[in-house]
Amino acid sequence: MPKVIVGMSGGVDSAAAAYLLKQAGYDVIGVTLRTWLSPEGEEGRCCEIDDARQTARTIGIPYHVFNCISDFDDKVIKPFISDYLHGFTPNPCVVCNREIKWERLLYYANVLEADYVATGHYASVIRLENGRYTVRKAVHSEKDQTYMLYRLTQEQLKNTLMPLGEYSKQEVRSIAEKAGIQVASKPDSQEICFVTDGDYTDFIRDHTDAELPGEGNFVDEQGNVLGKHKGIIHYTVGQRKKLGIALGRPAYIKKICANSNEIVLSTADDIYCRTVICKDLNFMGISEPEEGEGFRCQVKARYRHPGQYARVEKIGEDLCRILFEEPVRSAAPGQSAVFYDENDCLIGGGVISEVLFDE
């Protein structure tokens, strides 16, 4: 029987993935990567070990816990904090998936002589006619998680199973309940896994020795001072609520300027753009284009963005320009822009480094 190690977070999705793979005849081993432990001993939502261990016991599979706290701190938490200090809005899960989860799962798969790794992501791994591996959107779009997976490498994908791509959340909970898995009705996590109280600004304050950006000015697009903000780490592009300023009209954050410690406010109509620049590119469904080459595709500019048609063009070393056919709202530096083909398969993506409002 093929052997597979399943990354188990302690939630229902990874529990159902492990159960389904065992039912399909795989030799299944459960693994939890301990990535976070607060000073008070609280685990992150991606490594709730007691629940994962109980699930493994219920399913009847071996279970192991491996410590990745140091790697996670270096590769996920420190860049997360640095991005906010510099006015960006990061996607820590994107980084974690490639640099921690898959990197470590594949390492332990080798140690345990397993053939595959598997996760409870709502997506499907497929091999295209061109021989490359990619990830296809979940059948039930409300749970699709492909946006967070675009940085995975070909080597990582070819050894990966994702058994939940065809299922809805309700079906997954039903499978877990019928299998007697205690986390069948466990609520989904809605926050960043290591920000256990949901307040990332407090987390940043408590986990860095760097000087935090202080008060600065809210300004309009002409540079006129409108009022004071309490520090750029408290704000994100597109934000309207909890700005702490009354202008007599709705105001939205258009830009966060870390160098000048200013936040530019504008109207709802003026936070749309057509052009963004991306760095840190990764191509999945196709090999990396040459400079000057491009293609038309659907692009998601943030996790909850439904996607819009755009032309993606390689403009330099590890850089591309995305020209949307219709303006896109609140594209934020630090977020990812992810490319999809006509079959809902990942082409690739990159990190938004610049938003151009004048093009």
LINLINVEN-V784503 format. One record per residue. N is the residue number from 1. RES is the residue in three letters. PHI is phi as a letter, one per 30 degrees, with the letter a starting at -180 (none if undefined). D_CENTER is the distance of its C-alpha to the mean C-alpha in Angstrom with 1 decimal. Layout:
n = <N & N>
res = <RES & RES>
phi = <PHI & PHI>
d_center = <D_CENTER & D_CENTER>
This chain:
n = <1 & 2 & 3 & 4 & 5 & 6 & 7 & 8 & 9 & 10 & 11 & 12 & 13 & 14 & 15 & 16 & 17 & 18 & 19 & 20 & 21 & 22 & 23 & 24 & 25 & 26 & 27 & 28 & 29 & 30 & 31 & 32 & 33 & 34 & 35 & 36 & 37 & 38 & 39 & 40 & 41 & 42 & 43 & 44 & 45 & 46 & 47 & 48 & 49 & 50 & 51 & 52 & 53 & 54 & 55 & 56 & 57 & 58 & 59 & 60 & 61 & 62 & 63 & 64 & 65 & 66 & 67 & 68 & 69 & 70 & 71 & 72 & 73 & 74 & 75 & 76 & 77 & 78 & 79 & 80 & 81 & 82 & 83 & 84 & 85 & 86 & 87 & 88 & 89 & 90 & 91 & 92 & 93 & 94 & 95 & 96 & 97 & 98 & 99 & 100 & 101 & 102 & 103 & 104 & 105 & 106 & 107 & 108 & 109 & 110 & 111 & 112 & 113 & 114 & 115 & 116 & 117 & 118 & 119 & 120 & 121 & 122 & 123 & 124 & 125 & 126 & 127 & 128 & 129 & 130 & 131 & 132 & 133 & 134 & 135 & 136 & 137 & 138 & 139 & 140 & 141 & 142 & 143 & 144 & 145 & 146 & 147 & 148 & 149 & 150 & 151 & 152 & 153 & 154 & 155 & 156 & 157 & 158 & 159 & 160 & 161 & 162 & 163 & 164 & 165 & 166 & 167 & 168 & 169 & 170 & 171 & 172 & 173 & 174 & 175 & 176 & 177 & 178 & 179 & 180 & 181 & 182 & 183 & 184 & 185 & 186 & 187 & 188 & 189 & 190 & 191 & 192 & 193 & 194 & 195 & 196 & 197 & 198 & 199 & 200 & 201 & 202 & 203 & 204 & 205 & 206 & 207 & 208 & 209 & 210 & 211 & 212 & 213 & 214 & 215 & 216 & 217 & 218 & 219 & 220 & 221 & 222 & 223 & 224 & 225 & 226 & 227 & 228 & 229 & 230 & 231 & 232 & 233 & 234 & 235 & 236 & 237 & 238 & 239 & 240 & 241 & 242 & 243 & 244 & 245 & 246 & 247 & 248 & 249 & 250 & 251 & 252 & 253 & 254 & 255 & 256 & 257 & 258 & 259 & 260 & 261 & 262 & 263 & 264 & 265 & 266 & 267 & 268 & 269 & 270 & 271 & 272 & 273 & 274 & 275 & 276 & 277 & 278 & 279 & 280 & 281 & 282 & 283 & 284 & 285 & 286 & 287 & 288 & 289 & 290 & 291 & 292 & 293 & 294 & 295 & 296 & 297 & 298 & 299 & 300 & 301 & 302 & 303 & 304 & 305 & 306 & 307 & 308 & 309 & 310 & 311 & 312 & 313 & 314 & 315 & 316 & 317 & 318 & 319 & 320 & 321 & 322 & 323 & 324 & 325 & 326 & 327 & 328 & 329 & 330 & 331 & 332 & 333 & 334 & 335 & 336 & 337 & 338 & 339 & 340 & 341 & 342 & 343 & 344 & 345 & 346 & 347 & 348 & 349 & 350 & 351 & 352 & 353 & 354 & 355 & 356 & 357 & 358 & 359>
res = <MET & PRO & LYS & VAL & ILE & VAL & GLY & MET & SER & GLY & GLY & VAL & ASP & SER & ALA & ALA & ALA & ALA & TYR & LEU & LEU & LYS & GLN & ALA & GLY & TYR & ASP & VAL & ILE & GLY & VAL & THR & LEU & ARG & THR & TRP & LEU & SER & PRO & GLU & GLY & GLU & GLU & GLY & ARG & CYS & CYS & GLU & ILE & ASP & ASP & ALA & ARG & GLN & THR & ALA & ARG & THR & ILE & GLY & ILE & PRO & TYR & HIS & VAL & PHE & ASN & CYS & ILE & SER & ASP & PHE & ASP & ASP & LYS & VAL & ILE & LYS & PRO & PHE & ILE & SER & ASP & TYR & LEU & HIS & GLY & PHE & THR & PRO & ASN & PRO & CYS & VAL & VAL & CYS & ASN & ARG & GLU & ILE & LYS & TRP & GLU & ARG & LEU & LEU & TYR & TYR & ALA & ASN & VAL & LEU & GLU & ALA & ASP & TYR & VAL & ALA & THR & GLY & HIS & TYR & ALA & SER & VAL & ILE & ARG & LEU & GLU & ASN & GLY & ARG & TYR & THR & VAL & ARG & LYS & ALA & VAL & HIS & SER & GLU & LYS & ASP & GLN & THR & TYR & MET & LEU & TYR & ARG & LEU & THR & GLN & GLU & GLN & LEU & LYS & ASN & THR & LEU & MET & PRO & LEU & GLY & GLU & TYR & SER & LYS & GLN & GLU & VAL & ARG & SER & ILE & ALA & GLU & LYS & ALA & GLY & ILE & GLN & VAL & ALA & SER & LYS & PRO & ASP & SER & GLN & GLU & ILE & CYS & PHE & VAL & THR & ASP & GLY & ASP & TYR & THR & ASP & PHE & ILE & ARG & ASP & HIS & THR & ASP & ALA & GLU & LEU & PRO & GLY & GLU & GLY & ASN & PHE & VAL & ASP & GLU & GLN & GLY & ASN & VAL & LEU & GLY & LYS & HIS & LYS & GLY & ILE & ILE & HIS & TYR & THR & VAL & GLY & GLN & ARG & LYS & LYS & LEU & GLY & ILE & ALA & LEU & GLY & ARG & PRO & ALA & TYR & ILE & LYS & LYS & ILE & CYS & ALA & ASN & SER & ASN & GLU & ILE & VAL & LEU & SER & THR & ALA & ASP & ASP & ILE & TYR & CYS & ARG & THR & VAL & ILE & CYS & LYS & ASP & LEU & ASN & PHE & MET & GLY & ILE & SER & GLU & PRO & GLU & GLU & GLY & GLU & GLY & PHE & ARG & CYS & GLN & VAL & LYS & ALA & ARG & TYR & ARG & HIS & PRO & GLY & GLN & TYR & ALA & ARG & VAL & GLU & LYS & ILE & GLY & GLU & ASP & LEU & CYS & ARG & ILE & LEU & PHE & GLU & GLU & PRO & VAL & ARG & SER & ALA & ALA & PRO & GLY & GLN & SER & ALA & VAL & PHE & TYR & ASP & GLU & ASN & ASP & CYS & LEU & ILE & GLY & GLY & GLY & VAL & ILE & SER & GLU & VAL & LEU & PHE & ASP & GLU>
phi = <none & d & c & b & c & c & d & c & d & j & c & d & d & d & d & d & d & d & d & d & d & d & d & d & j & d & d & c & b & d & b & c & c & d & c & b & b & d & e & d & i & d & d & d & d & c & b & d & d & e & d & d & d & d & d & e & d & d & d & i & b & d & b & b & c & b & d & b & d & d & d & d & d & d & c & b & d & d & d & e & d & d & d & d & d & c & i & c & c & d & c & d & d & d & d & d & e & d & d & c & e & d & e & d & d & d & d & d & d & d & d & c & h & c & d & b & c & b & b & c & d & d & a & b & d & b & c & d & d & d & j & d & c & b & b & c & e & d & e & c & d & d & c & e & b & d & e & d & c & d & c & d & d & d & d & d & d & d & c & c & c & b & d & c & d & c & c & d & d & d & d & d & d & d & d & d & d & d & d & i & d & d & c & e & c & d & d & d & d & c & b & d & e & c & c & d & c & i & c & d & d & d & d & d & d & d & b & b & c & d & d & d & e & c & e & a & c & d & b & d & d & c & j & d & d & c & l & c & c & c & k & d & d & d & b & b & d & j & d & b & d & h & d & i & b & c & c & i & a & d & b & b & d & c & b & c & c & d & d & c & h & c & b & d & c & a & d & e & d & c & c & c & b & c & b & b & c & b & b & h & d & b & c & c & d & b & d & d & d & d & e & j & d & a & a & c & a & d & b & c & c & a & e & d & d & d & j & b & d & a & c & c & b & d & c & l & d & i & b & b & c & c & c & d & d & b & e & c & c & h & d & b & e & j & d & c & c & b & c & b & d & d & c & i & c & d & c & l & l & a & c & d & c & a & c & c & d & c & c>
d_center = <32.6 & 29.3 & 27.6 & 23.8 & 21.8 & 19.3 & 16.5 & 17.5 & 15.6 & 18.6 & 17.3 & 18.9 & 16.5 & 16.8 & 20.5 & 21.2 & 19.7 & 22.1 & 24.9 & 24.6 & 24.7 & 27.7 & 29.4 & 28.9 & 30.8 & 28.3 & 29.2 & 26.2 & 25.2 & 22.7 & 20.8 & 18.8 & 17.2 & 18.2 & 15.7 & 16.8 & 20.2 & 21.3 & 24.9 & 26.1 & 24.9 & 22.1 & 19.3 & 15.6 & 14.4 & 13.0 & 16.5 & 19.1 & 21.8 & 24.7 & 23.2 & 21.9 & 25.3 & 27.1 & 25.2 & 26.1 & 29.7 & 29.9 & 28.7 & 31.0 & 28.8 & 28.8 & 26.1 & 25.0 & 23.0 & 22.0 & 21.4 & 18.5 & 18.7 & 20.0 & 17.5 & 14.6 & 16.5 & 17.2 & 14.0 & 11.3 & 13.5 & 16.0 & 13.8 & 11.9 & 15.5 & 16.9 & 14.6 & 15.7 & 19.2 & 19.3 & 18.2 & 14.6 & 11.6 & 8.8 & 4.9 & 5.9 & 3.7 & 3.7 & 7.2 & 8.0 & 7.8 & 10.2 & 12.1 & 12.7 & 12.2 & 13.6 & 15.8 & 17.4 & 17.7 & 19.4 & 21.6 & 22.7 & 23.2 & 25.7 & 27.3 & 27.8 & 28.9 & 26.3 & 25.8 & 22.2 & 19.0 & 17.4 & 14.5 & 14.4 & 11.5 & 12.9 & 13.5 & 16.4 & 17.1 & 20.1 & 22.4 & 23.7 & 27.3 & 26.7 & 25.8 & 22.1 & 19.4 & 16.5 & 14.3 & 15.7 & 14.4 & 15.5 & 19.0 & 18.2 & 15.9 & 15.3 & 13.2 & 11.6 & 8.2 & 8.8 & 6.5 & 3.6 & 7.0 & 8.9 & 9.6 & 11.5 & 15.2 & 18.3 & 19.6 & 16.6 & 16.6 & 20.4 & 20.5 & 17.8 & 18.6 & 16.5 & 19.3 & 17.7 & 17.1 & 20.5 & 20.4 & 19.9 & 18.8 & 22.5 & 23.6 & 21.3 & 22.8 & 26.2 & 25.9 & 25.0 & 27.8 & 30.4 & 29.5 & 30.3 & 26.9 & 26.9 & 23.3 & 23.7 & 23.6 & 21.3 & 19.2 & 15.4 & 13.5 & 12.6 & 11.6 & 9.6 & 11.2 & 13.4 & 14.5 & 16.8 & 18.8 & 16.2 & 17.7 & 15.6 & 18.7 & 20.9 & 18.4 & 18.6 & 22.4 & 22.8 & 21.0 & 22.2 & 25.7 & 25.0 & 26.9 & 24.8 & 25.4 & 28.2 & 29.5 & 29.7 & 30.7 & 29.3 & 30.8 & 31.3 & 30.8 & 34.3 & 33.6 & 35.7 & 34.8 & 33.9 & 33.4 & 31.5 & 27.9 & 27.2 & 24.8 & 21.8 & 19.3 & 20.1 & 19.0 & 16.4 & 17.2 & 18.5 & 19.4 & 22.9 & 23.5 & 24.6 & 25.5 & 28.8 & 30.9 & 33.3 & 34.2 & 35.8 & 33.2 & 29.5 & 27.6 & 24.0 & 22.2 & 22.3 & 21.8 & 21.3 & 23.8 & 23.4 & 26.5 & 28.7 & 26.9 & 27.2 & 25.1 & 26.2 & 26.8 & 27.6 & 28.2 & 25.9 & 27.3 & 26.6 & 22.9 & 22.5 & 22.4 & 22.9 & 21.9 & 18.9 & 18.8 & 16.0 & 16.0 & 14.5 & 14.8 & 14.1 & 16.2 & 16.0 & 18.6 & 21.0 & 22.2 & 21.5 & 23.9 & 26.7 & 27.0 & 28.3 & 27.0 & 24.8 & 23.9 & 23.3 & 20.3 & 17.9 & 15.1 & 12.2 & 11.9 & 9.3 & 7.5 & 11.0 & 13.0 & 15.2 & 15.6 & 18.8 & 21.1 & 21.2 & 22.8 & 20.8 & 23.2 & 23.0 & 24.8 & 24.9 & 23.7 & 19.9 & 20.0 & 20.0 & 21.0 & 19.8 & 22.6 & 21.8 & 24.8 & 24.4 & 23.1 & 19.5 & 18.9 & 17.3 & 15.4 & 14.2 & 14.4 & 11.4 & 8.9 & 8.3 & 11.0 & 10.8 & 14.2 & 15.8 & 19.4 & 22.0 & 21.3 & 17.6 & 16.7 & 14.2 & 16.2 & 13.6 & 12.0 & 11.9 & 11.2 & 13.5 & 16.3 & 19.0 & 19.8 & 23.4 & 25.1 & 28.5 & 27.9>
